[in-house]
Amino acid sequence: MRAAVIHERNAPPVVEEFPEPQPQEGCVLIDMDTAGLGGWDVLGAYRLGVSYPCVIRGEGVGRTVDGKRVYFGERSVQPFGAWAERTLVPTEEVWNVPDDVDDKTAISMGIAATGAVVPLELANIQKGEKVLILGATGTLGLIALQLARLLGAGRVVGAARSAEALAGLKSRGFADEVVRLGGDDDSAALKDAADGGFDVVLDLVCGQPLLSSLKATNRGARIMTIGTGAGRKIELDIADLLFRNLSCIGTGQRPPTDRRQIWERLLRTAREQQIHVDYADYTLEQAGQAWADQVSGPHAKITARIRG
């Protein structure tokens, strides 16, 4: 079968022939239709504990041998993955896709949207509070901006490094204000955008942006950090956290039943509230380009047609 194969850690994928998965007890064989690619797939941590060569794991939508259309996250049985004509996934990680949900929505409401909704709900946003999304120009950030408003935020601000992408968020009404990070005084710029200070911060990048945001928060602020794109290590002045709460949230370790319920709820929200996601579309044969674009930051959810 054709597959996007990684031959060593930190190497880009090569599209080539790869052995097909065989039936295995407790697992489901899936003929792939659409695969997704995200930031976690291309990080240097891809992947601790894997053997090479292996297929890009990713997430995707496909059909079982009895014709059911299903979604699965990044849980394929090694060395298989979504970026191949066929994969093998543990049964509990295979979820039926409703007929009125397209492949790309099923994928974007999986890992990305779950990564946004879990910390935002844990932050317990109160009606009218001011919310900052750090790293707002990625797929998770775009979804988070919309969910924060649905959860009651009165003012939603997006911050990131791309001025062009930030301008697009504001012009399309996803953010009330935007802040380009990397200026002379990011803390002051963020505080101005908040009109005083934020009550909730969803941090998707960590590093210096997180430290800058702390100085732009109100007493009682809840800071939820879930990403490390701007650096994993910070030198924190504990005084900046006085009367505030900082939580590091992991969304992927929940039991499959919990993650499935969240995904199904997000599918309903996407339909009823018209959650918008930007997409960048590829084919399996373009896996190398898709990988490179994800590394550079596409400001869109990357998906690929595997068949058809």
Backbone torsions as a table, in degrees:
resi	resn	phi	psi	omega
1	MET	NA	157.4	176.4
2	ARG	-83.1	139.5	-177.4
3	ALA	-155.9	155.2	173.1
4	ALA	-92.1	109.0	-167.7
5	VAL	-111.2	135.6	174.2
6	ILE	-103.8	129.2	-175.3
7	HIS	-99.9	-17.9	176.4
8	GLU	-159.2	159.4	-176.8
9	ARG	-59.3	136.8	179.0
10	ASN	72.9	3.7	177.4
11	ALA	-87.9	146.0	175.8
12	PRO	-70.9	162.3	-178.0
13	PRO	-77.3	154.9	173.9
14	VAL	-122.9	130.4	179.5
15	VAL	-85.4	119.1	-174.9
16	GLU	-158.9	179.8	175.9
17	GLU	-73.6	141.1	-178.6
18	PHE	-143.6	144.5	-179.3
19	PRO	-59.1	140.3	179.3
20	GLU	-76.1	147.5	174.1
21	PRO	-69.2	150.5	177.7
22	GLN	-110.4	155.6	179.8
23	PRO	-53.7	143.4	-178.7
24	GLN	-145.6	137.3	-178.7
25	GLU	-60.1	136.5	179.8
26	GLY	81.5	7.5	-177.6
27	CYS	-131.8	163.8	-178.7
28	VAL	-123.2	128.9	171.2
29	LEU	-79.5	132.9	-176.9
30	ILE	-129.2	125.9	170.7
31	ASP	-83.8	119.2	-169.4
32	MET	-78.4	139.2	171.7
33	ASP	-109.0	-52.6	-175.3
34	THR	-137.5	134.6	177.8
35	ALA	-117.8	152.0	175.5
36	GLY	-114.5	155.3	177.2
37	LEU	-131.0	138.6	-179.4
38	GLY	-136.1	177.5	-177.2
39	GLY	-58.7	-37.9	-178.6
40	TRP	-64.0	-30.5	-178.3
41	ASP	-65.0	-32.9	-173.0
42	VAL	-104.3	0.3	176.9
43	LEU	-65.2	159.5	177.9
44	GLY	-59.7	-21.3	178.6
45	ALA	-72.3	-0.9	176.7
46	TYR	-79.3	109.3	-20.4
47	ARG	-131.4	134.5	171.5
48	LEU	-66.5	134.8	174.9
49	GLY	81.1	11.5	176.5
50	VAL	-105.9	157.6	175.2
51	SER	-106.6	151.2	-177.4
52	TYR	-114.9	150.9	-0.5
53	PRO	-74.6	156.6	177.8
54	CYS	-148.6	159.4	177.1
55	VAL	-83.2	147.2	170.6
56	ILE	-54.6	126.5	-174.9
57	ARG	-71.2	-60.8	176.0
58	GLY	55.5	-167.2	175.4
59	GLU	-131.5	163.4	-176.7
60	GLY	-171.4	177.4	176.1
61	VAL	-127.0	135.4	178.6
62	GLY	-157.9	-162.6	-177.6
63	ARG	-128.5	140.6	177.5
64	THR	-78.9	172.8	-177.5
65	VAL	-63.4	-23.7	177.5
66	ASP	-95.9	13.1	170.8
67	GLY	89.8	3.4	179.2
68	LYS	-74.4	136.9	177.8
69	ARG	-88.6	125.3	-170.6
70	VAL	-137.3	157.8	173.8
71	TYR	-114.8	150.2	170.7
72	PHE	-147.5	151.6	176.9
73	GLY	-90.3	-158.5	-174.4
74	GLU	-79.5	58.4	-174.2
75	ARG	-127.6	20.2	179.3
76	SER	-59.0	149.2	176.1
77	VAL	-68.9	128.6	179.0
78	GLN	-62.9	142.8	7.3
79	PRO	-97.6	25.4	-173.7
80	PHE	-92.0	169.1	-178.5
81	GLY	-167.5	-179.3	-175.3
82	ALA	-70.2	-27.3	-175.2
83	TRP	-87.4	59.7	178.8
84	ALA	-158.0	165.6	-178.4
85	GLU	-68.9	-22.6	178.0
86	ARG	-149.4	147.5	177.2
87	THR	-141.1	174.5	-177.9
88	LEU	-131.1	125.9	-171.9
89	VAL	-133.4	139.1	175.0
90	PRO	-55.1	139.7	-173.2
91	THR	-54.1	-41.6	-175.7
92	GLU	-69.8	-11.9	179.7
93	GLU	-99.1	5.1	-177.9
94	VAL	-106.0	116.9	-172.3
95	TRP	-121.6	135.1	-178.6
96	ASN	-67.0	136.8	178.2
97	VAL	-96.4	124.5	177.3
98	PRO	-58.3	150.5	-176.2
99	ASP	-61.8	-28.8	-176.4
100	ASP	-90.9	11.0	179.3
101	VAL	-112.2	124.2	179.6
102	ASP	-78.3	164.4	-175.3
103	ASP	-57.3	-46.2	-173.5
104	LYS	-67.9	-36.3	176.1
105	THR	-66.7	-42.1	178.0
106	ALA	-57.5	-38.7	-179.5
107	ILE	-73.7	-48.2	-175.3
108	SER	-68.5	-26.0	177.4
109	MET	-84.7	3.7	177.6
110	GLY	-86.1	-102.9	-173.5
111	ILE	-65.2	-46.2	-175.9
112	ALA	-64.7	-54.0	-176.5
113	ALA	-66.9	-35.9	176.0
114	THR	-62.7	-40.1	177.8
115	GLY	-62.4	-24.0	177.8
116	ALA	-88.3	-46.4	-170.8
117	VAL	-73.2	-35.6	-177.4
118	VAL	-61.0	-54.8	179.6
119	PRO	-66.6	-34.2	179.2
120	LEU	-65.6	-38.9	177.3
121	GLU	-70.0	-36.8	176.3
122	LEU	-65.2	-29.1	177.9
123	ALA	-70.1	-16.8	176.0
124	ASN	55.5	58.5	-180.0
125	ILE	-59.7	128.7	176.9
126	GLN	-94.8	153.3	-175.9
127	LYS	-56.6	126.4	176.6
128	GLY	90.2	-4.7	-178.7
129	GLU	-69.2	159.2	-179.3
130	LYS	-98.5	129.0	-172.6
131	VAL	-123.5	133.9	176.2
132	LEU	-111.0	133.2	173.4
133	ILE	-111.6	111.2	177.0
134	LEU	-88.3	125.1	-173.9
135	GLY	85.9	40.6	-169.9
136	ALA	-74.5	-13.8	-171.5
137	THR	-88.2	-5.8	174.5
138	GLY	-83.8	177.5	-179.0
139	THR	-61.2	-46.3	179.5
140	LEU	-61.5	-41.8	179.9
141	GLY	-63.6	-43.1	179.1
142	LEU	-61.4	-43.6	178.2
143	ILE	-65.5	-40.7	-178.8
144	ALA	-62.5	-39.4	177.6
145	LEU	-57.6	-43.5	-178.1
146	GLN	-72.0	-40.3	-179.5
147	LEU	-68.5	-36.4	179.2
148	ALA	-59.2	-41.3	178.7
149	ARG	-67.5	-40.7	178.6
150	LEU	-63.9	-29.5	-179.7
151	LEU	-83.6	0.7	172.5
152	GLY	115.9	-0.7	-179.0
153	ALA	-58.8	139.8	178.1
154	GLY	-91.0	-28.0	177.7
155	ARG	-141.6	127.9	-177.2
156	VAL	-121.6	125.1	-177.4
157	VAL	-120.7	135.7	176.7
158	GLY	-109.7	138.1	178.7
159	ALA	-130.9	141.1	179.3
160	ALA	-170.0	-172.3	-176.8
161	ARG	-99.3	-19.5	-176.9
162	SER	-89.5	110.2	179.9
163	ALA	-62.9	-39.9	-178.4
164	GLU	-64.2	-47.1	-179.9
165	ALA	-65.5	-37.8	178.1
166	LEU	-64.7	-41.1	179.1
167	ALA	-61.1	-36.9	177.7
168	GLY	-64.7	-39.3	178.0
169	LEU	-61.2	-43.2	-178.2
170	LYS	-71.6	-42.7	-176.9
171	SER	-65.7	-28.0	179.6
172	ARG	-91.4	1.8	173.8
173	GLY	83.5	12.6	179.5
174	PHE	-79.0	-24.2	178.9
175	ALA	-131.1	143.1	175.2
176	ASP	-73.8	-31.9	177.0
177	GLU	-152.0	157.6	178.6
178	VAL	-131.6	154.4	178.9
179	VAL	-133.7	125.6	174.7
180	ARG	-84.3	119.4	-179.0
181	LEU	-79.4	155.0	-179.8
182	GLY	100.4	14.0	178.7
183	GLY	-86.4	-168.5	-178.0
184	ASP	-68.3	-34.4	-178.3
185	ASP	-148.4	85.6	-177.8
186	ASP	-63.3	-36.5	-179.2
187	SER	-61.0	-44.5	179.5
188	ALA	-66.2	-40.5	179.5
189	ALA	-63.5	-41.3	178.6
190	LEU	-66.0	-41.6	-179.9
191	LYS	-64.2	-39.6	176.6
192	ASP	-62.9	-42.1	-179.2
193	ALA	-65.8	-28.8	179.4
194	ALA	-83.7	-7.4	-174.0
195	ASP	57.3	46.6	176.4
196	GLY	130.0	-56.8	-178.6
197	GLY	175.9	155.3	-178.7
198	PHE	-93.7	149.8	175.9
199	ASP	-96.4	-28.8	179.8
200	VAL	-138.0	136.1	173.6
201	VAL	-124.0	124.6	169.5
202	LEU	-102.6	109.5	-174.7
203	ASP	-99.6	114.4	-179.7
204	LEU	-102.3	3.2	-171.2
205	VAL	-131.2	-23.8	-177.6
206	CYS	60.5	-151.9	179.1
207	GLY	61.8	-152.4	-177.5
208	GLN	-61.3	-37.3	177.5
209	PRO	-56.0	-38.7	177.2
210	LEU	-62.9	-46.5	179.9
211	LEU	-61.4	-40.9	179.3
212	SER	-64.6	-37.6	-177.1
213	SER	-68.3	-30.7	-178.0
214	LEU	-60.0	-34.7	-179.6
215	LYS	-76.4	-3.8	179.8
216	ALA	-115.7	27.0	-179.5
217	THR	-114.1	156.8	176.0
218	ASN	-85.9	161.1	170.3
219	ARG	-57.8	137.8	-177.9
220	GLY	87.1	3.3	-178.5
221	ALA	-65.7	147.9	175.7
222	ARG	-112.5	121.0	-179.3
223	ILE	-110.7	118.3	-176.8
224	MET	-112.3	113.4	-177.5
225	THR	-110.5	131.8	-175.6
226	ILE	-134.9	0.2	-176.3
227	GLY	-136.4	167.9	-176.3
228	THR	-137.3	22.6	-174.6
229	GLY	-61.0	-26.2	-179.6
230	ALA	-100.3	9.1	178.0
231	GLY	128.6	141.2	-177.6
232	ARG	-92.1	-19.6	-177.0
233	LYS	-108.9	135.3	177.7
234	ILE	-132.9	149.1	174.2
235	GLU	-105.6	99.3	-169.0
236	LEU	-97.1	128.8	168.7
237	ASP	-84.7	112.1	-173.6
238	ILE	-60.2	-21.1	178.1
239	ALA	-62.7	-28.6	179.3
240	ASP	-70.2	-14.4	180.0
241	LEU	-101.8	0.0	179.7
242	LEU	-57.8	131.0	178.8
243	PHE	63.3	24.9	176.6
244	ARG	-133.7	163.4	179.0
245	ASN	-123.3	127.6	176.6
246	LEU	-113.7	123.7	-179.1
247	SER	-125.0	137.6	173.8
248	CYS	-102.9	115.8	-170.5
249	ILE	-107.6	129.7	171.1
250	GLY	-109.2	119.1	-174.1
251	THR	-97.0	-13.2	-172.1
252	GLY	-93.3	-4.6	-175.3
253	GLN	-95.3	3.0	178.4
254	ARG	-69.7	154.5	178.0
255	PRO	-59.1	152.1	-178.9
256	PRO	-54.9	-38.7	-179.0
257	THR	-63.1	-39.2	178.2
258	ASP	-65.7	-45.8	-179.1
259	ARG	-65.5	-35.7	178.2
260	ARG	-65.1	-42.8	179.5
261	GLN	-63.5	-40.1	177.3
262	ILE	-63.4	-44.9	179.8
263	TRP	-61.1	-44.9	-180.0
264	GLU	-63.8	-37.9	177.4
265	ARG	-66.7	-39.4	178.4
266	LEU	-67.3	-34.4	175.2
267	LEU	-60.4	-42.2	177.8
268	ARG	-65.6	-42.0	179.5
269	THR	-63.0	-42.7	179.6
270	ALA	-59.2	-39.5	-179.7
271	ARG	-74.3	-47.5	-173.7
272	GLU	-74.4	-34.4	-177.0
273	GLN	-105.0	1.0	177.5
274	GLN	56.1	54.0	175.7
275	ILE	-62.5	129.2	-177.1
276	HIS	-99.8	138.6	174.7
277	VAL	-134.5	135.5	173.5
278	ASP	-86.7	140.3	-177.3
279	TYR	-124.5	150.1	169.7
280	ALA	-123.8	118.8	-170.0
281	ASP	-103.0	137.8	-179.3
282	TYR	-136.1	179.9	169.8
283	THR	-115.8	169.0	177.0
284	LEU	-57.5	-40.9	-177.9
285	GLU	-66.0	-16.8	178.6
286	GLN	-97.5	20.9	-175.9
287	ALA	-58.4	-38.7	179.3
288	GLY	-61.4	-41.8	178.6
289	GLN	-69.5	-40.4	177.9
290	ALA	-60.2	-41.9	178.8
291	TRP	-61.0	-48.3	-179.3
292	ALA	-62.2	-40.0	179.9
293	ASP	-67.7	-36.6	177.1
294	GLN	-65.3	-39.2	178.3
295	VAL	-61.0	-40.7	-176.7
296	SER	-80.2	-11.9	178.4
297	GLY	92.4	89.4	-172.8
298	PRO	-82.3	-11.2	-174.9
299	HIS	54.5	35.3	179.9
300	ALA	-163.4	158.9	176.2
301	LYS	-83.0	121.2	179.8
302	ILE	-82.8	127.7	174.1
303	THR	-133.6	157.4	-179.6
304	ALA	-140.0	136.2	171.7
305	ARG	-77.7	123.0	-179.8
306	ILE	-90.9	-39.9	176.0
307	ARG	-129.4	152.1	173.3
308	GLY	78.5	NA	NA
